[in-house]
Amino acid sequence: MITKTDLTSSIPFDLASERRILGILIKYPDLLDKVMVSLKEGHFYAPENKLIYKRVVEIYRESGKLSYSLLAKKLMQNADLDEPSEFLIGLTESFISRSELEPSIASVREEYAKRKIIEATDEIAQLVLGKKDLPLQEIQAKAQELIFEATSIEADASNEVKDLLEILQRCYTNLIARSEGTKPSGLTVMFPSIDAITTGFKNKDLVILAGRPSMGKTALALNWSVNIAKRGNPVLIFSLEMDDEQIGDRLVINELYARREDDGSPLVTSFEYQTKLNKDKMKITTSVFNDLYRLPVKIVDKRGLTVDEIKAKARQVKAEEPSLSLIVIDYLQLIKPSEGGNRNWALQVGEIVRELRDLAGELSLPLMLLSQLNRGVELRENKRPLMSDLRDSGNIEEFADVVCFVYRDEYYYPEQAEDRGTKGLAEVIFAKQRKGETGTAYLRWYPEYARFIDEAIR
């Protein structure tokens, strides 16, 4: 059995590598820029090594250069060490070649990453033992966040400053892969008109899908999610309004649309599904269930989630499903503000949107956030949504990578729909795309099945 004392005495660090790095910097100060990109003061474990590195960085920032004499003088002025010269000589004798620098940096970063995991577990223990009045769900959310952050620390010394040549080489490799059909440019939803505009939703993008109530936002998001999942891409859905069984029934009814007679009449109607089925219709419906069982879709249907809880649950699923391809959140205005947040609701919404965009970047996938529109659209003669109609905060538009609206003219003018030619017609208006063009895709809406069909397919 490992005791607390054993853990304390076995804290991971590489003293020899720490000393080699400092010794190489003293002798070869031209390497300091390279080291400063990869290491911070906190990466060093031994207090004296941490202190030396701190002074090295201070000297370099003050004078733009570093030397043995400048460092020794700095240490003496601050009374950092009893015998600074003796300590520094030991550092300069701790390595053989400057080629030892990169392996030493990698080792120091690796040991630091291990220590952060230990720190996270200690913090979780204190959270559980020290805040007994805290709800279990909040403890779990915080624990997941701490573990995810600790295990996401890169052990390698990656350079955040990248050469243009390196970037363009990756871009060209992706171009070749797209041309050969081995790598799509984004996550396609199998709606030709939509995919033609987006070329697929991109990793790290925040996609806003907005509309007035009953326009079909949720239905469209579920349609897309099912199509994505049917290709083996895991999807995580946060439903802050409907419960899990409501979503399940919606998915079944949606898929029943595909079971139709040659003349287009349904084999099983939505009404029949929700009442009583005869033997033949039950067999058809069972086949739909069997098709849906295999889909890699996870659903969180808890109401009143905060953005921190959403982030924690998303990280947990990502850890369990590394190939997680899409997160859908239905919808923005139902996300509960964090306690102690700014009282101004517009600022809180802006902060939520920013954090969710950061989450998309952190997990490297597209995150689709559904949103309501304000009532100003109702007052205009042309009721097609505009960016200014996004409800509650201008930051929604600012932080979003893609903004699209669902609009059905029939919703406002049901009696004139036949004459206008808009009966059952839906528009998906792409008002913003950082990485593509804007435009409108036309779909056909079947309310009984909560299903959209691309006009191009129809």
C-alpha positions in Angstrom: 0.0 0.0 0.0 1.3 3.4 -1.0 1.1 6.0 1.8 0.9 9.8 1.6 4.5 10.0 2.8 5.5 7.6 0.0 3.8 9.9 -2.6 5.5 13.0 -1.2 8.9 11.4 -1.3 8.3 10.1 -4.9 7.3 13.4 -6.5 8.4 13.2 -10.1 11.2 15.6 -11.2 14.5 15.3 -13.1 17.2 17.3 -11.2 20.0 16.4 -13.6 18.0 17.7 -16.6 17.1 20.9 -14.8 20.8 21.5 -14.0 21.9 20.7 -17.6 19.4 23.2 -19.0 20.7 26.0 -16.7 24.4 25.0 -17.4 23.9 25.1 -21.1 22.1 28.5 -20.9 25.0 30.0 -18.9 27.6 28.8 -21.4 25.5 29.2 -24.6 23.1 32.2 -23.9 22.2 32.3 -27.6 19.9 29.4 -26.8 17.8 31.3 -24.3 15.1 32.3 -26.7 14.5 28.7 -27.6 14.3 27.6 -24.0 12.0 30.5 -23.0 9.4 29.4 -25.6 9.4 25.9 -24.0 9.9 26.4 -20.3 8.4 28.6 -17.6 9.7 29.0 -14.1 7.1 26.6 -12.8 8.5 23.7 -14.9 11.5 23.5 -12.6 11.0 21.6 -9.4 14.2 22.2 -7.3 13.8 25.6 -5.6 17.4 26.7 -6.4 16.9 25.8 -10.0 13.6 27.6 -10.2 15.3 30.6 -8.7 18.2 30.5 -11.1 16.0 30.3 -14.1 13.9 33.2 -12.8 17.0 35.4 -12.5 18.2 34.3 -16.0 14.9 35.5 -17.6 15.0 38.7 -15.6 18.5 39.5 -16.8 17.6 38.7 -20.4 14.5 40.9 -20.3 16.4 43.8 -18.6 19.5 43.8 -20.8 18.8 41.6 -23.8 21.8 39.5 -23.0 23.1 36.9 -20.4 26.5 36.0 -19.1 28.0 34.2 -16.1 29.2 37.4 -14.5 25.7 39.1 -14.9 24.0 36.1 -13.3 26.5 35.8 -10.4 26.1 39.6 -9.7 22.3 39.3 -9.8 22.3 36.4 -7.4 24.6 38.2 -5.0 22.6 41.5 -5.1 19.4 39.6 -4.1 21.2 37.3 -1.6 19.6 34.4 -3.3 22.4 31.9 -2.6 25.1 31.7 0.0 27.8 30.7 -2.6 26.4 31.7 -6.0 29.8 31.3 -7.9 30.3 27.8 -6.5 26.7 26.8 -7.5 27.0 28.3 -11.0 30.3 26.5 -11.6 28.6 23.2 -10.7 25.9 24.0 -13.3 28.4 24.7 -16.1 30.0 21.3 -15.4 26.7 19.4 -15.5 26.6 18.8 -19.3 28.9 17.6 -22.0 27.3 19.1 -25.2 24.7 21.6 -26.1 22.9 18.8 -28.0 21.7 17.6 -24.6 19.4 20.7 -24.3 16.3 19.4 -26.2 16.2 16.0 -24.5 16.6 17.7 -21.1 13.7 20.2 -21.9 11.5 17.2 -22.9 12.3 15.4 -19.7 11.6 18.5 -17.5 8.3 19.1 -19.2 7.3 15.4 -18.8 8.0 15.4 -15.1 6.1 18.7 -14.7 3.1 17.1 -16.5 3.2 14.2 -14.0 3.3 16.7 -11.0 0.3 18.5 -12.4 -1.7 15.2 -12.3 -0.7 14.7 -8.7 -1.7 18.3 -7.9 -5.1 17.7 -9.5 -5.7 14.6 -7.4 -4.7 16.5 -4.3 -7.0 19.3 -5.1 -9.9 16.9 -5.8 -9.3 15.3 -2.4 -9.4 18.7 -0.7 -12.6 19.6 -2.7 -14.3 16.4 -1.5 -13.1 16.6 2.1 -13.1 20.3 2.7 -16.4 21.4 1.1 -18.9 18.9 2.4 -21.8 21.2 1.8 -21.0 21.4 -2.0 -23.5 19.5 -4.2 -22.0 16.2 -5.6 -22.6 17.3 -9.2 -20.5 20.5 -8.7 -17.7 18.4 -7.1 -17.8 16.0 -10.0 -17.8 18.7 -12.6 -14.8 20.5 -11.0 -13.0 17.2 -10.6 -13.4 16.3 -14.3 -12.2 19.8 -15.3 -9.1 19.4 -13.1 -8.3 16.0 -14.4 -8.9 17.0 -18.0 -6.6 20.1 -17.7 -3.9 18.1 -15.9 -3.9 15.3 -18.5 -4.0 17.7 -21.4 -0.6 19.3 -20.6 1.8 18.5 -23.4 5.0 16.8 -22.3 6.9 17.7 -25.5 8.5 21.0 -26.0 6.4 22.3 -28.8 7.1 25.7 -30.3 4.1 28.0 -30.4 5.8 30.2 -32.9 5.5 28.4 -36.2 7.4 29.0 -39.5 5.2 29.9 -42.5 6.9 27.1 -44.5 5.8 24.5 -41.9 2.2 25.8 -41.9 2.0 25.8 -45.7 3.4 22.3 -46.0 0.5 21.1 -43.7 -2.0 23.1 -45.8 -0.7 21.5 -49.0 -0.8 18.0 -47.5 -4.5 18.7 -46.6 -5.1 20.0 -50.1 -3.8 16.8 -51.6 -5.8 14.7 -49.2 -9.0 16.6 -50.1 -8.3 16.3 -53.8 -7.8 12.5 -53.5 -10.9 12.2 -51.4 -9.1 10.8 -48.4 -9.8 13.7 -46.0 -12.9 15.9 -46.2 -12.5 19.6 -45.6 -15.1 19.5 -42.7 -17.9 17.6 -41.1 -20.6 17.2 -43.7 -24.3 16.8 -42.7 -25.4 15.0 -45.9 -27.7 17.8 -47.0 -26.1 18.7 -50.4 -27.3 22.4 -50.4 -25.9 22.9 -46.8 -22.6 21.1 -47.5 -22.1 23.0 -50.7 -22.2 26.3 -48.7 -20.1 25.1 -45.7 -17.9 22.4 -47.3 -18.5 20.8 -43.9 -18.3 22.3 -40.5 -14.7 22.8 -39.4 -13.0 21.6 -36.2 -12.7 24.3 -33.5 -15.6 26.3 -35.0 -18.5 27.6 -33.0 -21.6 27.3 -35.2 -24.7 29.3 -34.2 -28.0 27.9 -35.4 -30.7 30.4 -34.6 -34.4 31.1 -35.2 -37.7 32.1 -33.7 -39.6 29.5 -31.6 -41.1 26.6 -33.6 -39.0 27.4 -36.7 -37.4 23.9 -36.5 -34.0 24.6 -35.0 -33.9 21.5 -32.8 -35.4 19.3 -35.6 -32.7 20.5 -38.0 -29.9 20.0 -35.5 -31.1 16.5 -34.8 -31.4 15.7 -38.5 -27.8 16.7 -39.0 -26.7 14.9 -35.9 -28.2 11.6 -37.0 -26.7 11.9 -40.5 -23.3 12.6 -38.9 -23.7 9.6 -36.5 -24.7 7.3 -39.3 -21.2 7.6 -40.7 -19.7 6.5 -37.4 -18.9 9.9 -36.1 -19.8 10.2 -32.4 -22.1 13.1 -31.4 -22.9 14.6 -28.0 -26.2 16.5 -27.5 -27.0 18.7 -24.6 -30.7 19.1 -24.4 -31.6 21.8 -21.9 -35.3 21.8 -22.9 -36.5 18.3 -24.0 -35.8 15.2 -21.9 -34.0 12.2 -23.3 -37.2 10.2 -24.1 -38.6 13.1 -26.1 -35.5 13.2 -28.1 -35.5 9.5 -28.6 -39.1 9.5 -29.8 -38.3 12.4 -32.2 -35.4 10.4 -33.7 -37.7 7.4 -34.2 -40.5 9.5 -35.8 -37.9 11.3 -37.9 -36.6 8.0 -39.3 -40.1 6.6 -39.9 -40.3 9.2 -42.7 -37.9 7.0 -44.7 -40.4 4.1 -44.5 -43.0 5.2 -47.1 -45.1 3.7 -49.8 -44.0 4.2 -53.5 -46.6 7.0 -53.7 -45.1 8.8 -50.7 -47.7 7.9 -48.1 -46.3 6.9 -44.7 -46.2 3.3 -43.6 -46.3 4.5 -40.0 -47.6 7.9 -39.1 -46.5 10.0 -36.1 -50.0 9.7 -34.6 -49.9 5.9 -34.9 -46.4 5.7 -33.3 -47.7 7.7 -30.3 -50.9 5.6 -29.9 -51.1 1.9 -30.8 -49.5 -0.1 -33.6 -50.7 -3.2 -35.3 -48.4 -6.1 -35.8 -47.1 -5.0 -39.3 -46.5 -1.4 -38.2 -44.8 -2.6 -35.1 -42.4 -4.6 -37.2 -41.6 -1.6 -39.3 -41.1 0.6 -36.3 -38.9 -2.0 -34.6 -36.6 -2.0 -37.7 -36.2 1.8 -37.1 -35.2 1.2 -33.5 -32.6 -1.4 -34.6 -31.1 1.1 -37.1 -30.9 3.8 -34.4 -29.5 1.5 -31.7 -26.0 1.5 -33.3 -25.7 5.2 -33.6 -22.8 6.7 -31.5 -25.0 9.5 -30.0 -24.8 10.5 -26.3 -27.4 12.8 -24.7 -27.3 15.0 -21.6 -30.8 16.2 -20.8 -30.3 17.9 -17.5 -31.9 21.4 -17.3 -30.2 24.4 -15.6 -26.6 23.4 -16.5 -23.9 26.0 -16.2 -21.3 26.5 -18.8 -18.7 25.0 -16.4 -20.8 21.8 -16.1 -21.2 21.6 -19.8 -17.5 21.9 -20.3 -16.8 19.2 -17.7 -19.3 16.7 -19.2 -17.9 17.4 -22.7 -14.4 16.8 -21.6 -15.5 13.5 -19.9 -17.1 12.3 -23.1 -14.1 13.4 -25.2 -11.9 11.4 -22.9 -14.1 8.3 -23.3 -14.7 8.9 -27.1 -11.5 10.5 -28.5 -13.2 10.5 -32.0 -16.1 12.7 -30.7 -17.0 14.7 -33.9 -19.7 17.2 -32.9 -21.3 18.8 -29.8 -24.8 20.2 -30.0 -26.2 22.5 -27.3 -30.0 23.2 -27.3 -30.1 26.1 -26.5 -28.0 29.1 -25.4 -30.6 31.0 -23.4 -31.3 28.0 -21.2 -27.7 27.8 -20.0 -27.6 28.8 -16.3 -25.2 31.7 -15.4 -22.4 30.8 -13.1 -22.8 31.9 -9.5 -21.1 35.2 -8.7 -21.0 36.1 -12.4 -21.6 39.6 -13.8 -25.2 40.7 -13.2 -25.5 42.1 -16.7 -27.2 39.3 -18.6 -25.8 40.4 -22.0 -22.3 40.3 -20.7 -22.9 36.9 -19.1 -24.2 35.5 -22.5 -21.2 36.9 -24.2 -18.9 35.2 -21.7 -20.8 31.9 -22.1 -20.4 32.1 -25.9 -16.7 32.8 -25.6 -16.1 29.9 -23.3 -18.0 27.5 -25.6 -15.9 28.7 -28.5 -12.8 28.0 -26.5 -14.2 24.6 -25.7 -14.6 23.8 -29.4 -11.0 24.8 -29.9 -9.8 22.8 -26.9 -11.6 19.6 -28.0 -10.9 20.3 -31.7 -14.4 19.8 -33.1 -17.3 21.9 -34.3 -19.7 23.0 -31.5 -23.2 23.8 -32.6 -25.0 26.2 -30.3 -28.7 26.8 -30.9 -30.1 30.2 -30.0 -33.3 32.2 -29.9 -33.8 35.4 -31.8 -35.2 38.6 -30.3 -38.7 39.7 -31.1 -37.6 42.6 -33.3 -37.9 40.4 -36.3 -41.6 40.2 -35.8 -41.9 44.0 -36.3 -40.4 44.1 -39.8 -42.2 43.5 -43.1 -39.4 41.2 -44.3 -39.1 38.8 -41.4 -36.0 36.9 -42.6 -33.5 37.0 -39.7 -30.5 39.3 -39.6 -27.4 39.2 -37.4 -28.8 42.0 -35.3 -31.7 39.8 -34.3 -29.5 37.5 -32.3 -30.9 37.6 -28.8 -29.2 39.0 -25.7 -25.7 39.8 -26.8 -23.7 41.2 -29.7 -20.9 38.9 -28.6 -22.8 36.0 -30.1 -22.1 37.4 -33.6 -18.5 38.4 -32.6 -17.4 35.0 -31.3 -19.2 32.8 -33.8 -17.4 31.3 -36.7 -20.6 30.4 -38.5 -24.1 32.0 -38.0 -27.1 30.4 -39.8 -30.8 31.0 -39.4 -33.8 28.8 -40.0 -36.7 30.7 -41.6 -40.1 29.5 -42.9 -42.2 32.1 -44.6 -45.2 29.8 -44.1 -44.8 30.3 -40.3 -45.8 34.0 -40.7 -48.2 33.8 -43.6 -49.9 30.4 -43.5 -52.9 31.5 -45.6 -50.8 32.9 -48.4 -48.3 30.1 -48.4 -49.9 28.3 -51.3 -50.0 31.4 -53.5 -46.5 32.5 -52.5 -45.1 29.0 -53.3 -43.7 28.8 -49.7 -45.8 26.0 -48.3 -43.5 23.6 -46.6 -40.4 25.5 -47.8 -37.6 26.3 -45.3 -34.6 28.5 -45.8 -31.3 28.0 -44.0 -29.6 31.4 -44.3 -25.9 31.5 -43.7 -25.3 35.1 -42.6 -21.6 34.6 -41.5 -18.8 32.2 -42.3 -15.3 33.0 -41.4 -14.0 30.3 -43.8 -16.5 30.4 -46.6 -19.2 32.2 -48.4 -22.6 33.3 -47.2 -25.8 32.1 -48.9 -29.1 30.4 -48.5 -30.0 26.7 -48.8 -33.6 25.6 -49.4 -35.1 22.6 -47.6 -38.6 21.0 -47.4 -40.2 20.8 -44.0 -42.4 17.9 -42.9 -43.8 18.9 -39.5 -45.4 15.5 -38.7 -42.0 13.9 -38.7 -40.0 16.9 -37.6 -37.9 16.3 -40.6 -36.2 18.5 -43.2 -35.4 17.2 -46.7 -33.0 19.0 -49.0 -34.7 20.4 -52.1 -31.8 19.1 -54.2 -32.5 15.5 -53.1 -36.3 15.9 -53.4 
